[in-house]
Structure formats: structure tokens, C-alpha cells
Amino acid sequence: MIDPVVDKIQKHPKYAELQSKRNSFGWILTIMMMVVYYGYISLIAFNKPFLAQPIGSGVTSLGIPLGMGVIVFTIVITAIYVKRANKEYDDLTADILKDVNK
């Protein structure tokens, strides 16, 4: 049995817009993350000499900052998603709830 409020929300045109925007943006960020992560893992698997190159005259290899870059990239795209969710998605959700509760 479906709750009438849930049914109203699911039939609301802004709900479809919210779902569409959230899903498409989520997939874009997911694909970007997979490219970065699996690209790094592929370098580890297939091109170790490239990652083993020392940076300058120190002992740190190129793989260390690239690995840290993967972590920073993850944090950045998470922040981008949260900022968009707090601004755009929350506004749409509030509009939907306001219309449904009338």
C-alpha cells in the first residue's frame, strides 16, 4: 500500500526533475572518479617504471603525488556534489514538499 503523500511526491513534476538532475550529475561524477581511480591503478599495474621515477634529487617517486592527487580529487568532487545538493537539490525538495503539503 502506497502512502498518499508519497504518491503525490512521485507524481510531482519537480520530483522527476530532481531525480533526473541528481542521477545525471551523480553518474558524471562517478565516471570521472572511476577514470581517475582506475587510471591510477592501471599505471600501477602496467607502467611501474613511470610511477617509480624520482622527483628531483629526493627519494619520493612520481607515484606518491599522483596517489595523493587521487585522494584530493575524491575530496573535491565530493565537495562539489555536496555544494550542489545543498543549493539546488534542497531547494527542489523544499518546493516539492511545500506543494504536496498544501
DSSP file (Angstrom, degrees, kcal/mol; ACC not computed):
  #  RESIDUE AA STRUCTURE BP1 BP2  ACC     N-H-->O    O-->H-N    N-H-->O    O-->H-N    TCO  KAPPA ALPHA  PHI   PSI    X-CA   Y-CA   Z-CA
    1    1 A M              0   0    0      0, 0.0     2,-0.4     0, 0.0     0, 0.0   0.000 360.0 360.0 360.0 130.4    0.0    0.0    0.0
    2    2 A I        -     0   0    0      1,-0.0     0, 0.0     2,-0.0     0, 0.0  -0.762 360.0-119.2 -96.1 133.5    1.4    3.4   -1.0
    3    3 A D     >  -     0   0    0     -2,-0.4     4,-2.3     1,-0.1     5,-0.2  -0.468  20.6-129.7 -65.1 135.9    1.1    6.4    1.2
    4    4 A P  H  > S+     0   0    0      0, 0.0     4,-2.2     0, 0.0     5,-0.1   0.840 108.2  53.4 -60.8 -32.9   -0.9    9.1   -0.4
    5    5 A V  H  > S+     0   0    0      2,-0.2     4,-2.4     1,-0.2     5,-0.2   0.923 109.0  48.6 -67.1 -43.1    1.8   11.7    0.3
    6    6 A V  H  > S+     0   0    0      1,-0.2     4,-2.7     2,-0.2    -1,-0.2   0.907 110.7  51.6 -62.3 -41.5    4.5    9.5   -1.3
    7    7 A D  H  X S+     0   0    0     -4,-2.3     4,-1.5     2,-0.2    -1,-0.2   0.907 109.6  49.2 -62.5 -42.1    2.2    9.1   -4.3
    8    8 A K  H  X S+     0   0    0     -4,-2.2     4,-0.8     2,-0.2    -2,-0.2   0.910 111.9  49.3 -62.7 -42.2    1.8   12.9   -4.6
    9    9 A I  H >< S+     0   0    0     -4,-2.4     3,-1.0     1,-0.2     6,-0.2   0.937 110.1  50.1 -63.0 -46.6    5.5   13.4   -4.4
   10   10 A Q  H 3< S+     0   0    0     -4,-2.7    -1,-0.2     1,-0.3    -2,-0.2   0.786 112.8  47.2 -65.1 -27.0    6.3   10.8   -7.0
   11   11 A K  H 3< S+     0   0    0     -4,-1.5    -1,-0.3    -5,-0.2    -2,-0.2   0.543  86.1 110.1 -90.2  -8.0    3.7   12.4   -9.4
   12   12 A H    XX  -     0   0    0     -3,-1.0     4,-1.2    -4,-0.8     3,-0.8  -0.487  69.5-136.6 -70.1 134.1    5.0   15.9   -8.9
   13   13 A P  H 3> S+     0   0    0      0, 0.0     4,-1.7     0, 0.0    -1,-0.1   0.831 103.9  56.0 -62.5 -32.4    6.8   17.3  -12.0
   14   14 A K  H 3> S+     0   0    0      1,-0.2     4,-2.7     2,-0.2     5,-0.1   0.779  99.9  60.6 -71.5 -24.0    9.6   18.8   -9.9
   15   15 A Y  H <> S+     0   0    0     -3,-0.8     4,-2.7    -6,-0.2    -1,-0.2   0.912 104.7  47.8 -66.8 -41.8   10.3   15.3   -8.4
   16   16 A A  H  X S+     0   0    0     -4,-1.2     4,-2.4     2,-0.2    -2,-0.2   0.897 112.5  50.0 -64.1 -39.3   11.0   14.0  -11.9
   17   17 A E  H  X S+     0   0    0     -4,-1.7     4,-2.7     2,-0.2     5,-0.3   0.922 110.9  49.4 -63.5 -44.0   13.3   17.0  -12.5
   18   18 A L  H  X S+     0   0    0     -4,-2.7     4,-2.7     1,-0.2     5,-0.3   0.933 112.4  47.2 -60.0 -48.0   15.1   16.4   -9.1
   19   19 A Q  H  X S+     0   0    0     -4,-2.7     4,-2.7     1,-0.2     5,-0.3   0.924 113.5  48.4 -60.2 -45.2   15.6   12.7   -9.9
   20   20 A S  H  X S+     0   0    0     -4,-2.4     4,-2.4     2,-0.2     5,-0.3   0.936 114.8  43.4 -62.7 -48.8   16.9   13.5  -13.4
   21   21 A K  H  X S+     0   0    0     -4,-2.7     4,-2.3     1,-0.2     5,-0.3   0.928 116.6  46.7 -63.9 -45.5   19.3   16.2  -12.3
   22   22 A R  H  X S+     0   0    0     -4,-2.7     4,-2.3    -5,-0.3    -2,-0.2   0.918 114.8  46.1 -65.6 -43.6   20.6   14.2   -9.4
   23   23 A N  H  X S+     0   0    0     -4,-2.7     4,-2.4    -5,-0.3     5,-0.2   0.928 113.9  46.8 -66.8 -45.2   21.1   11.0  -11.3
   24   24 A S  H  X S+     0   0    0     -4,-2.4     4,-2.1    -5,-0.3    -2,-0.2   0.924 115.4  45.6 -65.3 -42.5   22.8   12.5  -14.3
   25   25 A F  H  X S+     0   0    0     -4,-2.3     4,-2.4    -5,-0.3     5,-0.2   0.902 112.2  52.4 -66.1 -39.7   25.2   14.6  -12.1
   26   26 A G  H  X S+     0   0    0     -4,-2.3     4,-2.2    -5,-0.3    -2,-0.2   0.900 109.6  48.8 -61.7 -40.8   25.9   11.5   -9.9
   27   27 A W  H  X S+     0   0    0     -4,-2.4     4,-2.6     2,-0.2     5,-0.2   0.889 109.3  52.7 -67.4 -38.4   26.7    9.4  -13.0
   28   28 A I  H  X S+     0   0    0     -4,-2.1     4,-2.3     1,-0.2    -2,-0.2   0.944 112.6  44.2 -61.4 -46.8   29.0   12.1  -14.3
   29   29 A L  H  X S+     0   0    0     -4,-2.4     4,-2.5     1,-0.2    -2,-0.2   0.879 112.4  53.1 -66.3 -36.7   30.9   12.3  -11.1
   30   30 A T  H  X S+     0   0    0     -4,-2.2     4,-2.5    -5,-0.2    -2,-0.2   0.925 110.0  47.1 -62.9 -45.1   31.0    8.5  -10.8
   31   31 A I  H  X S+     0   0    0     -4,-2.6     4,-2.4     2,-0.2    -2,-0.2   0.913 111.8  50.9 -64.2 -42.4   32.5    8.1  -14.3
   32   32 A M  H  X S+     0   0    0     -4,-2.3     4,-2.3    -5,-0.2    -2,-0.2   0.928 111.8  47.5 -59.9 -44.3   35.1   10.8  -13.5
   33   33 A M  H  X S+     0   0    0     -4,-2.5     4,-3.0     1,-0.2     5,-0.3   0.900 111.4  50.3 -65.0 -40.7   36.1    9.1  -10.3
   34   34 A M  H  X S+     0   0    0     -4,-2.5     4,-2.7     2,-0.2     5,-0.4   0.895 109.7  50.9 -65.6 -39.2   36.3    5.7  -12.0
   35   35 A V  H  X S+     0   0    0     -4,-2.4     4,-1.8     2,-0.2    -2,-0.2   0.941 115.1  42.7 -62.4 -46.4   38.5    7.1  -14.7
   36   36 A V  H  X S+     0   0    0     -4,-2.3     4,-2.1    -5,-0.2    -2,-0.2   0.955 119.6  42.2 -65.4 -50.1   40.9    8.7  -12.2
   37   37 A Y  H  X S+     0   0    0     -4,-3.0     4,-2.5     1,-0.2     5,-0.2   0.954 119.5  41.3 -64.5 -51.9   41.0    5.7   -9.8
   38   38 A Y  H  X S+     0   0    0     -4,-2.7     4,-2.3    -5,-0.3    -1,-0.2   0.801 111.8  57.7 -70.7 -26.2   41.3    3.0  -12.4
   39   39 A G  H  X S+     0   0    0     -4,-1.8     4,-2.0    -5,-0.4    -1,-0.2   0.923 109.6  44.7 -63.5 -44.1   43.7    5.1  -14.4
   40   40 A Y  H  X S+     0   0    0     -4,-2.1     4,-2.1     2,-0.2    -2,-0.2   0.929 114.0  48.4 -65.6 -45.2   46.0    5.3  -11.4
   41   41 A I  H  X S+     0   0    0     -4,-2.5     4,-2.3     1,-0.2    -1,-0.2   0.881 109.9  53.5 -62.9 -37.4   45.6    1.6  -10.7
   42   42 A S  H  X S+     0   0    0     -4,-2.3     4,-3.2     2,-0.2     5,-0.4   0.886 106.6  52.0 -65.0 -38.3   46.3    0.8  -14.3
   43   43 A L  H  X S+     0   0    0     -4,-2.0     4,-2.2     2,-0.2     8,-0.2   0.914 109.9  49.3 -62.3 -41.3   49.5    2.8  -14.1
   44   44 A I  H  < S+     0   0    0     -4,-2.1    -2,-0.2     1,-0.2    -1,-0.2   0.919 117.9  40.6 -62.2 -42.4   50.5    0.8  -11.1
   45   45 A A  H  < S+     0   0    0     -4,-2.3    -2,-0.2    -5,-0.1     3,-0.2   0.882 130.9  20.8 -75.0 -39.4   49.7   -2.5  -12.9
   46   46 A F  H  < S+     0   0    0     -4,-3.2    -3,-0.2     1,-0.2    -2,-0.2   0.572 127.3  35.7-114.2 -10.3   51.1   -1.7  -16.4
   47   47 A N    >X  +     0   0    0     -4,-2.2     4,-1.4    -5,-0.4     3,-0.6  -0.329  56.7 150.5-143.7  58.6   53.7    1.2  -16.1
   48   48 A K  H 3> S+     0   0    0      1,-0.2     4,-2.0    -4,-0.2     5,-0.2   0.866  73.1  60.7 -59.6 -38.4   55.6    0.8  -12.8
   49   49 A P  H 34 S+     0   0    0      0, 0.0     4,-0.4     0, 0.0    -1,-0.2   0.875 102.3  53.2 -60.2 -34.2   58.7    2.5  -14.2
   50   50 A F  H X4 S+     0   0    0     -3,-0.6     3,-1.0     1,-0.2    12,-0.2   0.941 113.1  42.4 -63.3 -46.5   56.7    5.7  -14.9
   51   51 A L  H 3< S+     0   0    0     -4,-1.4    12,-2.2    -8,-0.2    13,-0.3   0.748 108.4  61.1 -72.1 -23.1   55.5    5.9  -11.3
   52   52 A A  T 3< S+     0   0    0     -4,-2.0    -1,-0.2    -5,-0.2    -2,-0.2   0.516  73.9 120.5 -83.0  -4.5   58.9    4.9   -9.9
   53   53 A Q    <   -     0   0    0     -3,-1.0     9,-2.2    -4,-0.4    10,-0.2  -0.399  67.3-121.6 -61.6 129.5   60.6    8.0  -11.4
   54   54 A P  B     -A   61   0A   0      0, 0.0     2,-0.7     0, 0.0     7,-0.3  -0.411  15.5-127.3 -71.8 149.9   62.1   10.1   -8.7
   55   55 A I    >   -     0   0    0      5,-3.0     3,-1.3    -2,-0.1     5,-0.3  -0.878  69.9 -41.0 -97.1 118.1   61.0   13.6   -8.3
   56   56 A G  T 3  S-     0   0    0     -2,-0.7     0, 0.0     1,-0.2     0, 0.0  -0.357 110.5 -40.2  63.3-141.4   64.1   15.9   -8.2
   57   57 A S  T 3  S+     0   0    0     -2,-0.0    -1,-0.2    -3,-0.0     2,-0.0   0.320 113.7  96.6-102.0   7.8   67.0   14.6   -6.2
   58   58 A G  S <  S-     0   0    0     -3,-1.3    -3,-0.0     2,-0.1     0, 0.0  -0.088  84.8-108.6 -86.8-172.0   64.9   13.2   -3.4
   59   59 A V  S    S+     0   0    0     -5,-0.1     2,-0.3     2,-0.1    -3,-0.1   0.503  81.3 109.5 -96.9  -6.8   63.6    9.7   -2.7
   60   60 A T        -     0   0    0     -5,-0.3    -5,-3.0    -6,-0.1     2,-0.2  -0.544  58.5-148.0 -74.5 131.2   60.0   10.5   -3.4
   61   61 A S  B >   -A   54   0A   0     -2,-0.3     3,-1.1    -7,-0.3    -9,-0.2  -0.499  26.6-105.5 -94.9 168.1   58.7    8.9   -6.6
   62   62 A L  T 3> S+     0   0    0     -9,-2.2     4,-1.6   -11,-0.3   -10,-0.2   0.760 113.4  69.4 -62.4 -27.1   56.1   10.3   -9.0
   63   63 A G  H 3> S+     0   0    0    -12,-2.2     4,-2.4     1,-0.2    -1,-0.2   0.813  90.2  61.3 -64.1 -31.3   53.6    7.7   -7.7
   64   64 A I  H <> S+     0   0    0     -3,-1.1     4,-2.4   -13,-0.3     5,-0.2   0.966 107.7  39.5 -65.4 -54.3   53.3    9.4   -4.3
   65   65 A P  H  > S+     0   0    0      0, 0.0     4,-2.0     0, 0.0    -1,-0.2   0.855 115.8  53.6 -66.5 -30.0   51.9   12.8   -5.5
   66   66 A L  H  X S+     0   0    0     -4,-1.6     4,-1.7     2,-0.2    -2,-0.2   0.919 109.8  47.6 -66.4 -41.4   49.7   11.1   -8.1
   67   67 A G  H  X S+     0   0    0     -4,-2.4     4,-1.6     1,-0.2    -1,-0.2   0.896 112.2  49.1 -64.1 -40.4   48.2    8.9   -5.4
   68   68 A M  H  X S+     0   0    0     -4,-2.4     4,-2.7     1,-0.2    -1,-0.2   0.855 106.7  57.7 -66.3 -33.5   47.7   11.9   -3.2
   69   69 A G  H  X S+     0   0    0     -4,-2.0     4,-2.8     2,-0.2    -2,-0.2   0.869 102.2  53.9 -63.2 -36.9   46.1   13.6   -6.2
   70   70 A V  H  X S+     0   0    0     -4,-1.7     4,-2.0     2,-0.2    -1,-0.2   0.917 110.6  46.8 -62.3 -42.7   43.5   10.7   -6.4
   71   71 A I  H  X S+     0   0    0     -4,-1.6     4,-2.0     2,-0.2    -2,-0.2   0.928 113.6  47.1 -65.2 -45.4   42.6   11.3   -2.8
   72   72 A V  H  X S+     0   0    0     -4,-2.7     4,-2.6     1,-0.2    -2,-0.2   0.903 109.8  54.0 -63.4 -40.7   42.4   15.1   -3.3
   73   73 A F  H  X S+     0   0    0     -4,-2.8     4,-2.6     1,-0.2     5,-0.3   0.904 107.2  51.6 -59.2 -41.9   40.3   14.6   -6.4
   74   74 A T  H  X S+     0   0    0     -4,-2.0     4,-1.8     1,-0.2    -1,-0.2   0.916 110.9  47.2 -61.2 -44.2   37.9   12.4   -4.4
   75   75 A I  H  X S+     0   0    0     -4,-2.0     4,-2.3     2,-0.2    -2,-0.2   0.908 112.2  50.8 -64.3 -41.9   37.5   15.1   -1.8
   76   76 A V  H  X S+     0   0    0     -4,-2.6     4,-2.3     1,-0.2    -2,-0.2   0.929 111.1  45.7 -64.8 -46.4   37.0   17.8   -4.4
   77   77 A I  H  X S+     0   0    0     -4,-2.6     4,-2.2     1,-0.2    -1,-0.2   0.833 111.8  53.4 -70.2 -28.2   34.2   16.0   -6.3
   78   78 A T  H  X S+     0   0    0     -4,-1.8     4,-2.6    -5,-0.3    -1,-0.2   0.928 109.7  48.0 -65.7 -44.0   32.6   15.1   -3.0
   79   79 A A  H  X S+     0   0    0     -4,-2.3     4,-2.6     2,-0.2    -2,-0.2   0.887 110.3  52.3 -63.2 -39.2   32.6   18.8   -2.1
   80   80 A I  H  X S+     0   0    0     -4,-2.3     4,-2.3     2,-0.2    -1,-0.2   0.927 111.2  46.7 -62.4 -44.6   31.2   19.7   -5.5
   81   81 A Y  H  X S+     0   0    0     -4,-2.2     4,-2.9     2,-0.2    -2,-0.2   0.930 112.9  48.8 -63.7 -44.6   28.3   17.3   -5.1
   82   82 A V  H  X S+     0   0    0     -4,-2.6     4,-2.8     2,-0.2     5,-0.2   0.909 111.0  50.4 -62.8 -42.5   27.6   18.4   -1.5
   83   83 A K  H  X S+     0   0    0     -4,-2.6     4,-1.6     2,-0.2     5,-0.2   0.929 114.1  44.2 -62.1 -44.6   27.5   22.1   -2.6
   84   84 A R  H  X>S+     0   0    0     -4,-2.3     4,-1.9    -5,-0.2     5,-1.4   0.905 113.8  50.5 -67.0 -40.2   25.2   21.4   -5.5
   85   85 A A  I  <>S+     0   0    0     -4,-2.9     5,-1.9     1,-0.2    -2,-0.2   0.916 111.0  48.8 -63.6 -42.6   23.0   19.2   -3.3
   86   86 A N  I  <5S+     0   0    0     -4,-2.8    -1,-0.2    -5,-0.2    -2,-0.2   0.811 123.4  31.5 -68.1 -29.0   22.7   21.8   -0.6
   87   87 A K  I  X5S+     0   0    0     -4,-1.6     4,-1.1    -5,-0.2    -2,-0.2   0.934 132.4  18.3 -91.5 -66.7   21.9   24.5   -3.1
   88   88 A E  I  X5S+     0   0    0     -4,-1.9     4,-2.1    -5,-0.2    -3,-0.2   0.935 126.2  44.0 -78.6 -49.5   19.9   23.1   -6.0
   89   89 A Y  I  ><S+     0   0    0     -5,-1.4     4,-2.4     1,-0.2    -3,-0.2   0.883 113.6  50.3 -69.9 -38.1   18.6   19.7   -4.8
   90   90 A D  H  ><S+     0   0    0     -5,-1.9     4,-2.5    -6,-0.3    -1,-0.2   0.879 109.6  52.0 -67.3 -36.1   17.5   21.0   -1.4
   91   91 A D  H  X S+     0   0    0     -4,-1.1     4,-2.3     2,-0.2    -2,-0.2   0.924 111.1  46.9 -64.2 -43.8   15.6   23.9   -3.0
   92   92 A L  H  X S+     0   0    0     -4,-2.1     4,-2.4     2,-0.2    -2,-0.2   0.911 112.1  50.7 -63.2 -41.8   13.8   21.5   -5.3
   93   93 A T  H  X S+     0   0    0     -4,-2.4     4,-2.6     1,-0.2     5,-0.2   0.912 110.0  49.7 -62.8 -42.9   12.9   19.2   -2.4
   94   94 A A  H  X S+     0   0    0     -4,-2.5     4,-2.4     1,-0.2    -1,-0.2   0.905 110.7  50.2 -63.4 -41.1   11.6   22.1   -0.4
   95   95 A D  H  X S+     0   0    0     -4,-2.3     4,-2.3     2,-0.2    -2,-0.2   0.909 111.3  49.0 -62.5 -41.7    9.4   23.2   -3.3
   96   96 A I  H  X S+     0   0    0     -4,-2.4     4,-2.6     1,-0.2     5,-0.2   0.946 113.0  46.1 -63.4 -48.3    8.0   19.7   -3.7
   97   97 A L  H  X S+     0   0    0     -4,-2.6     4,-2.1     1,-0.2    -1,-0.2   0.875 111.3  52.6 -64.4 -37.3    7.2   19.3    0.0
   98   98 A K  H  < S+     0   0    0     -4,-2.4    -1,-0.2    -5,-0.2     4,-0.2   0.923 113.1  44.3 -63.7 -43.1    5.6   22.8    0.1
   99   99 A D  H >< S+     0   0    0     -4,-2.3     3,-0.9     1,-0.2    -2,-0.2   0.886 114.6  48.4 -68.0 -38.7    3.4   21.9   -2.9
  100  100 A V  H 3< S+     0   0    0     -4,-2.6    -1,-0.2     1,-0.2    -2,-0.2   0.849 108.5  53.6 -71.5 -34.0    2.5   18.5   -1.6
  101  101 A N  T 3<        0   0    0     -4,-2.1    -1,-0.2     1,-0.2    -2,-0.2   0.390 360.0 360.0 -84.7   4.6    1.6   19.7    1.9
  102  102 A K    <         0   0    0     -3,-0.9    -1,-0.2    -4,-0.2    -2,-0.1   0.490 360.0 360.0 -70.3 360.0   -0.9   22.3    0.7
